[in-house]
């Protein structure tokens, strides 16, 4: 009897992620651990505690050794206690392992009443975050004016590309300095200089840690197009977001991704997001979905908002595979999105890490609630919103109203779409994306400097050093990270600017517009390398003996 109590105690200390993400690490909760007495922790305790039925299953393993018990993972039944709790549960709960923030905080949710709602605001009241606010600075102030560009390689800062424009009417100099970490922009009055400064002096006015002694002038006639392509490689007007449908009582990833039937309420929510279109022959931004052979479903939801095209990856509209508990055909798309919407029916909360994905960093959860405390038939429906994101994702607007309940459909749609776009822009600042972004930028900048330098030498009649141009600076590990052209074609389209060993050109990839995750032109490097290797010899090349 005493031995059985010890085994029960051992199991009660082990946390089960039957409701959580794949690969979740169980954690031991010490018996003397102090926790704040709150409803949030009470709910999480219920989620972690096995039911009586589960204990009867576990009792068959009590004779096993401790080491063997640690190796086993027992799948507990759904937390029925949670589903039977009275009262309204929160939209989102954090995992006990942490790593996520929730807005509004749990304490705010307890105080929220559906009898009240915040006044709706129009889309003009919401500001959309620009991923790179100065990306079009060169196009606006340099490209169509007389200016000069220069290149250099600094021993500590790496490749540098400098652009200088003299604005005679305003009697000032406008400068852009591109480095591997960032781009610096400055405007200086001519009266600051007793004589016209050198390029090194101008560059040091923006970055005093510069150690390079001289810059090379760029004389390539198509340099403005190349520089514009680099500056604007992060600018995108296309977005793709996942849409998950969480029915009442569903607390696992398998349950949520296995939903096929759409309720009238969920269909109404989809109509609020956008228009349902047939994918066959669809000519707009497709967000990686198949528009030719129907391999990603027959239809999807799309919309346009503030000059941006949005494709929604709706889980219930993506292909369902019988017998596949992970539903990889659906997770292939939603798991590669950065932000996802979760539409809830019923009181079951969404656990922040319930969907296993390296890319998903933010979830915006929406629950339909009665308006004014009555039934939906008599009072109408309202939408309650909560946001959760990984802890390294900075907060983003628009700010949730207090209470976070919307009754006007049009204002709710404007808020939701703005929030989705800003969520993705903010997620790019997370450690995972920021690290990839900086590495890719460094590669592209080295390629740009190399191309400008070699082409300028050709313009002057000098023999340029042989390079692979935009592949310069790529190490072995970085080359391994280059995504294939097929992946780019799944996400992009329109005319994509290429920098090749044969000069600047535009090559059509597909019909829809290019969407940048983290510098899409990096995806072209592997293809350029293959074309360089397989380039057929010209008629002037000597025939091998």
N, C-alpha and C positions, 0 to 999 in steps of 0.2 A: 504493500500500500504506500509506504514511504517512497519507494523507488518510483512508483507511478506519479506521485505528486512532483518529484524532481523533474521527471520528463515533461510533465505538463507545464511546469515552470519554464523549462528550457524552450518549449515551443511558444509559450506566451510572450517570450522576449524576442522572438524572431519576427521580423516584419515581412509580410507577403505582398508582392506587387501584382496580385492577380488582376487588379484594376488598372495597373499603371503601364509604363512603357516597356518595350522589349529591352532586355539587357539591364533592367534596373538592378541595382545592387542592394541586397537586403542589409539592413542595419540593425544592430542590437540596441535595444533601449534598456538602459540600466534601471534597476529597480529603485535606486535612490535618486534618479533624475528628477529635478523639479520642473514642472511645467506650469505655465499660467493657466488659471482656471477660466477657460473661455469655451464658447460653443464651437469655435473652429477646431480646437484640439479635441473636444469631445467627439466631434464627427470623425476626425482622423483616427481617433482611438477605435471607434466602431469599425472604420474601414480596415484597420489593422488586426482586429480581434477575430479569431476563427469562431464560427458558429458551433453549436453543440454537435450538429451533424458532422462537421469537419473533425471535431475531437474524436468522435467514434471511429472515423477513418484512421486518424493518427494513432489511436491506441494499438493498432496492429503492429506498429513499428517500435513499440517501447522496449523491446528486447534487443534492439540493434545497438551497436556500440556508438559512443558519442561522435567519433570521427565519421562514421557512416551517416549519422544524422545530419552532420554539417554538409555532407555532399548532396543530400537530397533536397529537392524543392517540391513541396506539396502544394497543389493548386486548390485553394480553398473555394468553397461555393461563393456566389455573389453575396455581398454584405446585406442580408435581408433586414437586419436591424435598421440600417440607414434608410432603406426604402419604406419602412413602416413608421418612421418618425413623423410625428405630427408637426404642422407648421411648414413654412416655406424655407427651403434650403438655399444657400448662396449659389450663384451661377458658377463660380470658380472656387476651387480649393487648391492651395499649393501642396506640392509633395512634401513629406516630412524631411526629405533630404535637402530641401531648400533649393535655391538657385533661380527662383522666379519672384517677380513682384506682381502685385495685383492692384488694379485701380477700378472702382474705389476699394479702399481697405476693408477688411472684414467687419470692423466695427461700424463703418458707415452703412454696410449692407443691413446690419441688424436694425438700424434706425430708419431704413427706407420704407416708405409706405406707398402702395400703388394708388392711394387716393389723390396724390398730388403728382404734378409733373412740371418740368421746367419749360419755359417758353421757347418755342422753336426759333431758330435763326436761319436766314437764307445762306446759300453757298457763298455769296459775296462777303459774308462775315467770317468765313473760314479761310485760313491761309494754308496753302499747300507748300510743303517743304521742297526746296530745290536741292537736288543731290550735290550739285556743284554750282553755286551762285555766280561764280566768275568764269564759268566754262566758255561763255560766249563773248567774253571781253575782247578777245583778239578779233573775232568776226566784226564786232561793232566799232572798235576804235582803231584797228590796224589794217585788216585785210584789204579794204577798198581805199586806203590812203597810202601815200608815199611813206615808206618806213624801211628799216633795215633789220635783219636778223643775224645772229652770230651764234657760233657753237664753241664749246670748250669741254675739256675733261679735267675736273678738279681732282687732285690726289685723294682728298678725303670725302668730297661730296659726289663724286662721279660725274656723269654726263650733265651738261648744262646747255640750255637753249635760251638765248636772250633775244628779245624783240624790243626795238626802240622806235618811237614815233615822235616827230617834232610837230607840235600843234602851234603854228606860227601866230595865228590870230589870238590865241589865249596866252602865247609866250610861255609855253611850258613843255616839258618832256614827259611822255607817258612810257612806262617801262613794264615789261613782263619778263620775269625770270622763272624758268621751269627747272625744277630739281626733282630728284627721285622721290622725295617725300611730299612735296607740295609745290604749288605755283604761287609766286609772289607778284603782286601788282602795286605799282606806285605812280604818283603824279608829282612832278617837281617843277617849281617855277624857275625860269631861266635866270632870274636875278640872283639865285643862290650860287651861280657859278661865275667867277671872274673870267674864265675862258671855258670853251666847250669841253666837257669831261670825256675821258676815254671810256671804252666799254667796261674795262675792269673797275673803274671808279663808279660807273653807273650801277654795275652789279653789286658792288660792295655797299651801296646805299640801301639795297634791299636785304642783303645778307652779309654781315660783317665778318662771318667766319670763312669767307671765300679766300682761297690761297692761290688760285690760278693766276698766272702772270700775263696771259694774253688770250684773246678770242680770235677765232677765224671768221671772216665774213662769209655769208651765204649768198651765192650768186645764182643759184638754181631758180629758173623762172617759175617753176611750179611749187616752190617752197610754201607759199601761203596756203595751198590746198592741203599739203602734208601737215603743216602746223595746226590748221583748223581741225583736221581729222583727229589729231592727238588731243587737242584741248577739249573737244566735244565727245570723246569716246565714251564718257559716262552719261551723256545726255540721252534720255529715252522718254518717249511719250507713250510707251506701252507697258502694261502691267498684267500679271496673272496672279490670281488668288485662289486658294482652295476653299471649298464650302463643304462642311461636315454636317450631317444630320444626326442628332442625338435624340433618340426616342426615350420615352419614360422607362426608367429602370436600367438603362444602359450605362455601364461603368467601365467597359473594357474597349480597347482598340478594335478587337475582332468584331464586337457587336456593332460598333458605330460604322465600320467600313463594310459591314455585311448588309446594311439596309438597302432594299431595292424599291419598296413601295414609298411613294410620296403622298403625304396627307394633303388635304386642301389648304391647311394653314401653311405648310412648307412651300407649296406651289405658289401661294399668295406672296410669301416672302421672296421667292425667286423672281416673281414678276416685279417686285419693288426694286430688286437689284438691277434688273435689265431685261433684255428681250431674249426669248428662247429662239434659237436659229438652228437650221439644219447645217450640219458640218460639211456634208457633201457639196463641194463646189464653193464653200465659203471663201470670200476674197479678202476679208479683213484680217486683223491680227489674230492669229490662231493659238498663240500661247503653247506651242508644242503639240497640239492635237492634230490628228490625221484628218485632212479634208478631202482625201482622194479615195481611200479604200475602206473607210468605216472601222478601222481597227481601234479607235478610241471612243466608240459610241456613235449614235446617230445625230444627236443634237447637244447643244450646250447653251450657256447663258453669256451674253456679251452686252456691253454698254459703252457709251462715250460720255466722258465727264471732263469738263474744263479743258477740252482739246486733247484729252488722253483716251486711248483705247484700252479697254479692260476685258480680259477673258477670265471667266470663272470656271475652275475645275470642280464641278459639282460631283460629289462622290456617287450619288445615286444614278447619275447619267453616264458614268464611266463603266467600262465592261466589268461584269461580275463573273468570277470563275468559281464554279461549283467545286467544293472540296478544298479550296485554298483558304485556310483560316486567316492568312495575312492579307489576302486580296491584293497581290502585288501589282496587278494591272491598274488598280486605283491608286495604290500608294506610290507607284512609279511617278505619277504626276503631282499628287497632293504632297507627298513627302519631299518633293524637290521645290515646292513653293517656299517662300520665306514667311508669308503671313497667310493665315487661314481664318475664315469665319466659321463659327459653330452655332447652329440653330438648335435650340433646345425645346423639346416638348416634354413636359413633366418636371418634377422637382429634383431629379438626379443632377448633382453638380458635375462640372467638367474638371478633371484633374489636370494641372498644368503640363505634366510630363506624360500624359496618357498616350500620345502619339509619338512613336519613336522615329526621330528624324534628325539628321545633322543640319538640315537647312531650316526647318521650321523654327522660328525664333519668337513668334508672336501669335496669339489667338485673340480674336475679338468675339465674345460670346453674347448671343442675343437670345432672350427668352420672351415669349409672348405672354403677357399678363392681362388680366381683366382691368379695364379702365374704371376708376372711381369706386373700386371695391365690389362691383356687381358682376354679373355673368357677362360673358362676351356678347351674348345675343342681345342683352338689354342695354348694356353700357358701352359696347364697342371694345376694341382691343388696343393695347398699348405695347410698346417694346422696351424692355429693360436691358441695359447694356453693361458689360463688364469686360475689362481688358487685362490680359496677363502676358508677360514677356519675360525672357531670360534676363537675369540680373545685370548683364553687361549691355543691355539695350537701353539707351537714354530715353527718358520720358518724351512724349511727343503730343502735339495737339491735333485737333481741337480738344479743349478740356471737357471732360464729362460734366454735364449739368448736375445740379444737386436738387432733387434726386435724379439719378441717371435713367429717367423714364421719358420716352417720347410718345406723343399721341398724334402728332401731325406727320403723315407719311412723307410728304415732300421734304420737310426739314430733316426728318430722320434719314432719308436717303442721302441728302447732301452731307450730313454729318458722317454717316457711315462710310461713304466712298472717300471722303477727305481723310478720315481716320485710317482707312486701309492704305492709301497712298503714303501718308506720312509715316505709318508704321514701317513700311518697307524701307523708306528713306532712312529712318532711324536705325533699323536693323543693320544697315550697311556699316554702321559705326561700331558694331559688336566686334569682339576680338577676332573671331573666326573670319569674318568678311574683311575686316580692316587689314589683317595680315596678308590675305590673298591679294587685296587691292594694291597694297604698297609694293608687293613683289612684282605684280603684273605691270604696274606703272613704271617701275624701274627698268623692266625689260623693254617696254614700248619706248621709253625715253631714249634708251641706248640705241634702239633701232632707228628712231627718228634722227638723232644726232649723226649716226653713221650714214644714213641715206642722204641727209643734207650735205654732209661733208664730201662724200664720194661724188655726188651729182654736181656739186660746185666745182670740184676738180675737173670733171669732164667738160663743164662749160668753159673752163679756162684752158683746156687743151692738155692738162696734165693727166698722167696715167694714175687712176685711183688704185688703192690697194684692194686686192680681192677680198670681199666680205660676203656674207650671206645676209647683209642688210638687217632686216628687222629681227633676225635670229641672233644677231650679235648680243653678247652679254648673257645668253641663256646657258646656265650650267646644266649638268647631267640631271640633277634632281628637278630643276625647273622645266626642262624639256619633257620630263616624264609627266608633268602636270598639264601639259598642253592638251586641250580637249579636241577631239576629232572634228572635222568639218561637218560630219553628219549631225553631231550634237548642236552645232551652231545653226544648221538648217532647220532643226526642230524648234529653235527658239527665235529665229530671226527671219529676215527677208529684206526686200527692197535692194537697192544698189549699195553694196558694202565697199568702202574704200580699201584698196589693197596697196601695200607697199611691197613691190616685188623687185627682183634683181633686174628687171627690164623697165623699171620706171614706175611712175604713178599712173594708175588706171582705176576704173570702176568696173567691178564684175557683178552682174546680177546673181543673187543667191536664190531668192524666191520672191513671191509677190508681196508678202506682208512686210511690215517694217521691222527694223532691227531692234531687239530689246536687249539692253545690257544688264547682265548680272554683275559681273566684275570685269569690265573691259572686254567686249566681245571680239575685238580684232585679234586678241591672243589666240582665239580658236583657229585662226587661219594659218598660224605659223607652221604647223605640221604639214599642211597641204602645200604651202609654199616650198618647204624643204623638199618634199617629194617631187614637185614640179622642177625644182632646180637640178635634182639628181637625174631625173628622167628626161631632161631637156635634150631633144634630138640634135645631133651635130649639124652645123650649117654646112653649106656646100663649099665654103672656104676652108673648113677644118681639114687638116691632113688625114688621109685614109690610113688607118693602122695597117701595118704590114703583117 
